[in-house]
Amino acid sequence: MARSTLTDTTPLPADDPQLFELDAAGLADRWTEAMHRSPIGSEAMTGADRRAQALGVPGVALMEQAGTAVAAVVRAIAERTERWGSGPILVLCGPGNNGGDGFVAARRLARLGARVVVAFVASEARPTGSSTGPNWDRLAAEPNVERIHAPTQREVAVLANGIGKASVVVDALLGTGVHGALREPIRSAVELAREARAAGVPVVAVDTPTSVDLTSGEPSDPVVRADATITFHRPKTGLETKVGAALAGRVFVAPIGIPAEADRG
């Protein structure tokens, strides 16, 4: 199929009443226009996001769309592997917008009836972003969500107890490439995701598996190997390289409401 232009008429994830009824194939079909756009790298995606906000699309709205799409993919993967409801969904969230997408996904999954454990993997006590902070705070009111702050390697290690009983692990740690060695506690969280996958738990990455560069596809070490990756707006060049594709697993591309005039890819 030829690459499409930015003319998507598909309902955005948070506005799609049928989204959580779709399996993985149905989600790929629903988002086919976005999935067949020409790919871009990390800097181009950051520019499109900033221009969208300059044009009046709030960052919190983009995050809501992205996190809802993540939740739909996680639910579909859990259903396909017959793990939905078999154990808690563990969402590993970093301090940036990638983690914010994870917070939204956690809220959406909890309201679908899933038990969700959200680990905020960062030294700071609370996310400071204008969109991430409020989405972390909102989880306090969700009865199906357990929030955990993991500021050091020790707290992350506690999460490893019984990791094989998780239904899915969501990697929402870092959404861009990493230069040099990973720092703690992110490094231990990546190792935890690797341990979970080795135990047979599906891993779903948000935007890119942590440590895989969205532009080049080159990984740092350690790196998350995902069963599925959900990225946004356009395919990413790094996930179409041989190495990036192998680490990303099945890739979904969801529209999140970036207008055509903000897009230069």
C-alpha positions in Angstrom: 0.0 0.0 0.0 1.3 3.5 -0.9 2.2 6.0 1.8 -0.8 8.2 2.6 -0.8 12.0 3.1 -2.1 13.7 6.3 -5.8 13.4 5.4 -7.0 11.1 8.1 -10.7 11.1 8.8 -10.5 8.3 11.4 -12.0 9.1 14.8 -9.3 10.0 17.3 -8.8 7.3 20.0 -10.5 9.1 22.8 -13.4 10.0 20.6 -13.9 6.5 19.1 -16.8 4.7 20.8 -15.8 1.3 19.3 -12.1 1.5 20.1 -12.1 -1.0 23.0 -14.2 -3.5 21.1 -11.4 -4.0 18.5 -8.8 -6.7 18.4 -5.2 -6.0 17.3 -6.1 -6.5 13.6 -9.1 -4.2 14.0 -7.0 -1.5 15.6 -4.5 -1.7 12.7 -7.3 -1.4 10.2 -8.9 1.5 12.1 -5.6 3.4 12.1 -4.6 2.3 8.6 -4.2 5.9 7.3 -1.8 6.9 10.1 0.1 3.6 9.8 0.8 4.2 6.1 2.0 7.8 6.3 5.6 8.5 5.5 7.9 7.9 8.4 9.6 10.7 10.4 12.3 10.8 13.1 12.4 12.0 16.6 13.1 15.7 15.9 10.4 16.0 13.3 7.9 14.5 15.6 8.9 16.9 18.4 8.4 19.8 16.0 5.0 18.6 14.9 3.9 18.2 18.5 5.1 21.7 19.4 3.5 23.3 16.3 0.2 21.6 17.1 0.3 23.1 20.6 1.2 26.5 19.1 -1.9 26.2 16.9 -4.1 25.7 20.0 -4.1 21.9 20.5 -3.4 21.5 24.2 -0.7 19.1 25.2 -3.0 17.4 27.6 -5.4 16.7 24.8 -2.6 15.0 22.7 -1.6 13.0 25.8 -5.2 11.9 26.3 -5.4 10.6 22.7 -2.0 8.9 22.9 -2.7 7.2 26.3 -6.1 6.0 25.1 -4.5 4.4 22.1 -2.0 2.7 24.3 -4.8 1.3 26.5 -6.6 -0.1 23.4 -3.5 -1.9 22.2 -2.7 -3.3 25.7 -6.3 -4.6 26.1 -6.1 -6.2 22.6 -2.8 -7.9 23.3 -4.0 -9.1 26.7 -7.2 -10.5 25.2 -5.3 -12.2 22.3 -2.9 -13.9 24.7 -5.8 -14.8 27.1 -4.2 -12.8 29.9 -6.8 -10.1 30.4 -7.9 -10.3 34.0 -5.3 -13.0 34.8 -3.2 -10.6 36.8 -2.4 -6.9 37.2 -1.2 -4.8 34.3 2.2 -3.2 35.3 2.8 0.3 33.8 6.4 1.5 34.1 6.4 5.3 33.7 9.3 7.7 33.4 9.2 11.4 34.3 8.5 12.8 30.9 5.6 12.8 28.4 6.1 9.1 27.7 5.2 8.4 31.3 2.2 10.7 31.0 0.9 8.6 28.2 1.3 5.6 30.5 -0.7 7.4 33.3 -3.6 8.0 30.9 -3.4 4.4 29.7 -3.5 3.2 33.3 -6.7 5.2 34.0 -8.4 4.0 30.8 -7.5 0.3 31.5 -8.7 0.6 35.1 -12.0 1.9 34.0 -12.3 -1.1 31.7 -12.0 -3.3 34.8 -8.4 -4.2 34.8 -6.2 -4.1 37.9 -3.3 -1.8 37.2 -0.1 -1.1 39.1 1.6 2.2 38.0 5.2 2.6 38.9 6.6 6.2 38.6 10.2 5.4 38.0 12.0 8.7 38.8 14.0 10.4 41.6 11.5 13.2 41.9 8.4 12.6 44.1 5.9 13.7 41.5 6.0 14.4 37.7 6.5 18.1 37.1 5.1 18.4 33.5 2.0 20.5 33.0 0.2 17.4 31.5 2.0 14.6 33.3 1.5 15.9 36.8 -2.3 16.2 36.7 -2.6 12.8 35.0 -0.5 11.2 37.8 -2.7 12.9 40.4 -5.9 11.7 38.8 -4.9 8.1 39.3 -5.2 8.6 43.1 -9.0 8.5 42.7 -9.1 5.3 40.7 -10.0 2.3 42.9 -8.4 -0.2 40.4 -5.1 1.6 40.3 -2.2 1.1 42.8 0.4 3.9 42.5 4.0 3.2 43.4 6.9 5.6 43.5 10.2 3.9 42.6 13.0 6.5 43.0 15.8 4.0 43.3 17.0 0.5 42.1 15.7 -1.0 45.4 12.1 0.0 44.9 12.2 -1.3 41.3 13.6 -4.6 42.5 10.5 -5.0 44.8 8.3 -4.9 41.7 10.2 -8.0 40.4 8.5 -10.2 43.0 6.0 -12.3 41.1 6.5 -10.4 37.8 5.5 -13.5 35.9 2.0 -13.1 37.2 1.5 -9.7 35.5 -0.9 -9.9 32.5 1.0 -7.2 30.5 3.9 -4.9 31.2 3.8 -1.5 29.6 7.1 0.3 28.9 6.3 4.0 29.2 9.8 4.9 30.5 11.5 6.9 27.8 10.1 7.9 24.4 13.3 9.0 22.7 16.8 7.6 22.1 19.3 7.4 24.8 22.9 8.6 24.6 25.3 6.7 26.8 24.5 4.3 29.6 21.0 4.4 31.2 20.9 5.8 34.7 19.1 4.3 37.7 16.3 3.8 38.4 15.4 3.6 34.6 18.1 1.0 34.0 16.6 -1.3 36.6 13.1 -0.8 35.2 14.4 -1.8 31.7 15.9 -4.9 33.2 12.5 -5.6 34.9 10.7 -5.4 31.5 13.3 -7.8 30.0 12.7 -10.2 33.0 9.0 -10.0 32.5 9.2 -10.9 28.8 11.5 -13.8 29.6 8.8 -15.1 31.9 6.3 -15.0 29.1 4.6 -11.7 30.0 3.8 -9.6 26.9 5.5 -6.2 26.8 3.9 -3.2 25.1 6.1 -0.2 24.4 4.9 3.4 24.2 6.3 5.3 21.2 9.5 3.2 21.2 11.0 0.5 23.3 13.1 2.2 25.9 16.7 2.7 24.5 15.7 2.4 20.8 16.4 5.6 19.0 13.3 6.7 17.1 15.3 8.1 14.3 18.1 5.6 13.7 16.7 2.5 15.4 20.0 2.0 17.2 19.7 0.7 20.7 21.6 1.4 23.9 22.2 -1.3 26.5 20.1 -2.5 28.1 17.2 -2.2 25.8 13.5 -3.2 26.0 12.4 -5.9 23.5 8.7 -5.4 23.0 6.0 -7.7 21.6 4.1 -4.6 20.4 4.9 -0.9 20.1 2.3 1.9 19.8 3.6 5.1 18.3 1.8 8.2 17.2 0.9 10.4 14.3 3.4 8.9 11.8 5.5 5.8 11.6 9.0 6.4 12.9 12.1 5.8 10.8 13.9 4.0 13.7 11.2 1.4 14.0 11.5 0.5 10.3 15.2 -0.4 10.5 16.1 -4.0 10.8 17.2 -3.7 14.4 14.5 -1.3 15.5 11.7 -3.5 13.9 13.1 -6.5 15.7 13.0 -4.8 19.1 9.6 -3.1 18.5 7.6 -6.2 17.6 4.3 -5.4 16.0 4.0 -1.7 15.4 0.8 0.3 15.6 0.5 4.0 14.6 -2.4 5.9 16.1 -3.6 9.4 15.1 -3.6 11.8 18.1 -5.0 15.0 16.5 -2.0 16.8 15.2 -3.4 19.1 12.4 -2.0 19.1 8.9 -0.7 22.6 9.2 1.5 21.5 12.1 3.0 18.6 10.0 6.1 19.0 7.9 7.1 15.3 7.6 
